[in-house]
């Protein structure tokens, strides 16, 4: 799917085909235009002596995709590639049945002997080295004894090396991706039936933001995870950019209502985003309650905040049959969803909720302490990545405490705190000659 997206975005297919032949493993590439969910896309197949041309090899395709990834590329102005890979539900567990088995050293020799650029060899070698390290750690054996089962097949070697070649030909400076839908359920392989995501996939994804949604199936495979690591993918939201090319890479199956495509956007980040804030995934939990005491709802909000929620807010809504209810929205880290859901179900009368992943963009924050006639107050300072101050505000609790202790107007305490902060900034600028 990635090879198809690369070709669709402008990478010459001939160059990828030459790379496959250069590996000297008896494989070649074929390309054709297909339709997935009514969308035109490019399909690239790895053809081996044992595989007839144009035959859809589902086991291979399950192993070579990173589903629901928003892959992004960038030049100095930042090239962004948004990739959406949708997969089909498996009527039966997927069986990865590639052969022959190979050791890491044998695969690295194949790559080293091929007439490829140093950059392509380095990336490809890194991908297989990462795969080997993951398997060695999982099975607690030396990396030299790792037998590459599915990932040692000819088609997967071609996949990874041609992906590295395509990345070099695309000529971008960085790759970005959205949080990854890793899928759920089980998958059958040489080691038996394993949970999805496979242990090797989890090891390779490291600290990448992940979630599971949709029908049970494998949506990110070890090979796909290795490619993401090979490309040094960063997980961010789609930046403001000028799109220069779009590519759609097709998988081998059709999924009703969910096009089996990976979309790639290539572009230049606008200069105005040089001061863009840091982006990260955020989970949004929502439920509507129409039969609960407002005081109970307020209590639950406090519990959710104490449990780690970033924010909780409530909005009055009009429900069916004229009932008035309260919509509760919780913002939190994705990993906190299970714990916060449990609190909502335990403490409220709701019998259902929904949640989703979105993208959060926030500025870097720090606290500065300033003095007032009543006492010290912390100022929350938000800065752009360049270090320039974007916003500053006094901490409410500090100001409220001082106002209560000294019977002073709260607004006056807040104003004096900000005046002290501004004076400190002015003095610092004067000292540094700004």
Steps between C-alpha positions, in 0.01 A plus 500: 500500500788738575668418168174569319457831682858600419451427130164676500668805656761518224782257579598329170380141503791399278747596774322283753478213250876525437560490876302177531702337223826631647440300818552183293243298695290401199228758558355776285236771540176546312285812507140561400221750561212379715192638676435471873171634632456699182843666531773451240828369638826331402558134587855367512558125533818309576511205258712197591558179300248319721233771460307556176485858377213713634415244768387665821713369783306595809752367748769717349280807491395452861869504588602802298260770604469745784128562513342838577837673502527861395850494361649837435802623320665833503763713338663802661151640473379159611338244277196336649358169394168398642447127471177322572519124465173318546484126537241234463367283777630146496234231475766267640830576677774609264774243456843639415653220297811642334806290423790445504623588850814710519739626763567871531854461365370342178255784439764764570734333249230521232460873568876565515563322168236695309608800287313754711589835654650509848191679634264228372723224637525675835123541534424147388763353729360698791150367437611138516733568792202644692290196409776269618543685829127489564476126434811427709361694796158335476639146487797572731762368258811650338425696185728266302260212570188683390328325209305746291181319413244720326730802476777293341304435181610639168195724461559669837868558426395666175231700683741649752788569261274651233330714768843632598577569133166674450556715808836612364354578157221701659771724644324621813657617825268339752208266537201561726218269601179512698425258789488141377195276507671170586183291483388219731423128506756230426731397218649159419869469419793260539492548878129419525205726566609840629303805615476807278710706496766233477775517766759596237276782378469643850875478555572678173243777549667594830338824621289565189142602589267206428135405539262225388176561309281320250444127440760259646795473260870573475545859383871555570741212435863454609614586147287814493630603843858441385446725196365775727809472719725482195364835382539661846133589497379766743140491620339840458192662358492607136683836492390799297655423164486547124421157356719424198399138433251240619531124469258214566643151548257208483486183706389170352153477654175688480338612826137617482473859615870524579730546198813291538737784415804674636509871419823694474521880495824670407538873546682794647426636844411867491758728657234633734498165678860539611353612833246217510424342834574145605236246389392182677206259497208568733206279594150648520242313714138611482173393658157659556326471837134591552415346838779598738531758776707799378706481819590140419610601150719775649650246742577261215675781312729551798576126516589494130738794538666337801541180294699686234249650257628816335158661511135419563214721387123474504244645262122501537330321208144433389438130451220297346147534639587846630732378776777731616833332551868573559767410248824421680822522297832373635838580341790275591803300387399197288642255755267636771179420312428165674549643852290811435226298330478286812449811717224631272312167504549451875409848617227611257172353379612482137490158332703597194771734378718548196857608453732593215855610432575851381812711471600747769730791432636684802772747575784425738422624849703606801438679830666820618459630856452873555453704816206726591431703814287209627734216415641295214295392197589246231461615140427236236706586190434344159778519242539431131769242407729794425479606864291810436221555752157433354289553812526544875243495781505494883402176674146537629548294817802708608312824445182374666692391809672838539177691436324298772782533753539876458139594415627647172305511172588194294525702180748735666724211610496359147576837343794568729639151435496563126657843545783341699549239228507763225754704695721193537487429127584860418797496738630175349471639146683819602780299660549292185480805275176399325 
